[in-house]
Amino acid sequence: MQDLDELYQLILQRKANPKEGSYTDYLFTKGLDKILKKVGEESTEVVVAAKNDSDDEFVYEVADLAYHVLVLMAERGISTDQVKKELADREGLMSKTKERRDIKDL
Ligand SMILES: N=c1c2ncn([C@@H]3O[C@H](COP(=O)(O)OP(=O)(O)OP(=O)(O)O)[C@@H](O)[C@H]3O)c2ncn1[C@@H]1O[C@H](COP(=O)(O)O)[C@@H](O)[C@H]1O
């Protein structure tokens, strides 16, 4: 069982200690442009899979995209905690916006 935080930590470990035969290491060695290309490709694959009937294929492509986004975050030096904080801040902001919308709709 591997959650996104554990996967991110493993990706950071690969960045700090390159491992022979590791695909993550291969991406870091190739650099930012290669990682961006993969994120672009995997995003398109998610869009295509979402239009098809297979949930398994869709889940597979979302997992591929999640992995490549985590590699991109590690390359850019952004932690999962920073994204979680952004989402948490947004939660407060969104509920305030909703309150304002509800008041306007009265
Ligand atoms: N979650 C993933 C993961 N998801 C996708 N991929 C790789 O992403 C690639 C996507 O397939 P593509 O056909 O698009 O790419 P490709 O033809 O293999 O490679 P390119 O030449 O296009 O770059 C595959 O090679 C997958 O193995 C992943 N590689 C590694 N992980 C995890 O990352 C961790 C570290 O793994 P290693 O880096 O292999 O040690 C482990 O927990 C792994 O499970």
The ligand as a MOL file (V3000), in Angstrom:
LIG
                    3D

  0  0  0     0  0            999 V3000
M  V30 BEGIN CTAB
M  V30 COUNTS 44 47 0 0 0
M  V30 BEGIN ATOM
M  V30 1 N 4.3330 4.9950 -9.7560 0
M  V30 2 C 5.2770 4.8290 -10.5570 0
M  V30 3 C 5.0660 4.9590 -11.9710 0
M  V30 4 N 3.9580 5.2360 -12.6950 0
M  V30 5 C 4.3690 5.1990 -13.9680 0
M  V30 6 N 5.6720 4.9010 -14.0610 0
M  V30 7 C 6.4810 4.7110 -15.2680 0
M  V30 8 O 6.0940 5.6920 -16.1930 0
M  V30 9 C 6.3290 5.1920 -17.5060 0
M  V30 10 C 5.1340 5.6100 -18.3430 0
M  V30 11 O 5.0610 4.8360 -19.4680 0
M  V30 12 P 5.2810 5.4200 -20.9050 0
M  V30 13 O 5.0150 4.3010 -21.8520 0
M  V30 14 O 4.5230 6.6940 -21.0460 0
M  V30 15 O 6.8150 5.8160 -20.8960 0
M  V30 16 P 8.0770 4.9440 -21.3340 0
M  V30 17 O 7.9570 4.5820 -22.7770 0
M  V30 18 O 8.3100 3.8130 -20.3750 0
M  V30 19 O 9.2420 6.0040 -21.1200 0
M  V30 20 P 9.5750 7.3480 -21.9330 0
M  V30 21 O 10.7560 7.0230 -22.8070 0
M  V30 22 O 8.3440 7.8100 -22.6740 0
M  V30 23 O 9.9440 8.3070 -20.8470 0
M  V30 24 C 6.4890 3.6650 -17.3790 0
M  V30 25 O 7.8470 3.3240 -17.6500 0
M  V30 26 C 6.1370 3.3920 -15.9330 0
M  V30 27 O 6.9320 2.3610 -15.3670 0
M  V30 28 C 6.1680 4.7650 -12.8320 0
M  V30 29 N 7.4280 4.4940 -12.3860 0
M  V30 30 C 7.5970 4.3810 -11.0460 0
M  V30 31 N 6.5650 4.5220 -10.1390 0
M  V30 32 C 6.8110 4.3390 -8.6970 0
M  V30 33 O 7.9010 5.1510 -8.3100 0
M  V30 34 C 8.6130 4.5160 -7.2490 0
M  V30 35 C 10.0780 4.4510 -7.6340 0
M  V30 36 O 10.2170 3.6140 -8.7650 0
M  V30 37 P 11.5950 3.5010 -9.5800 0
M  V30 38 O 11.9350 4.8350 -10.0450 0
M  V30 39 O 11.3010 2.5600 -10.7170 0
M  V30 40 O 12.5950 2.9520 -8.6230 0
M  V30 41 C 8.0090 3.1130 -7.0690 0
M  V30 42 O 7.0970 3.1980 -5.9870 0
M  V30 43 C 7.2420 2.8940 -8.3700 0
M  V30 44 O 6.1070 2.0960 -8.1590 0
M  V30 END ATOM
M  V30 BEGIN BOND
M  V30 1 2 1 2
M  V30 2 1 2 3
M  V30 3 1 2 31
M  V30 4 1 3 4
M  V30 5 2 3 28
M  V30 6 2 4 5
M  V30 7 1 5 6
M  V30 8 1 6 7
M  V30 9 1 6 28
M  V30 10 1 7 8
M  V30 11 1 7 26
M  V30 12 1 8 9
M  V30 13 1 9 10
M  V30 14 1 9 24
M  V30 15 1 10 11
M  V30 16 1 11 12
M  V30 17 2 12 13
M  V30 18 1 12 14
M  V30 19 1 12 15
M  V30 20 1 15 16
M  V30 21 2 16 17
M  V30 22 1 16 18
M  V30 23 1 16 19
M  V30 24 1 19 20
M  V30 25 2 20 21
M  V30 26 1 20 22
M  V30 27 1 20 23
M  V30 28 1 24 25
M  V30 29 1 24 26
M  V30 30 1 26 27
M  V30 31 1 28 29
M  V30 32 2 29 30
M  V30 33 1 30 31
M  V30 34 1 31 32
M  V30 35 1 32 33
M  V30 36 1 32 43
M  V30 37 1 33 34
M  V30 38 1 34 35
M  V30 39 1 34 41
M  V30 40 1 35 36
M  V30 41 1 36 37
M  V30 42 2 37 38
M  V30 43 1 37 39
M  V30 44 1 37 40
M  V30 45 1 41 42
M  V30 46 1 41 43
M  V30 47 1 43 44
M  V30 END BOND
M  V30 END CTAB
M  END
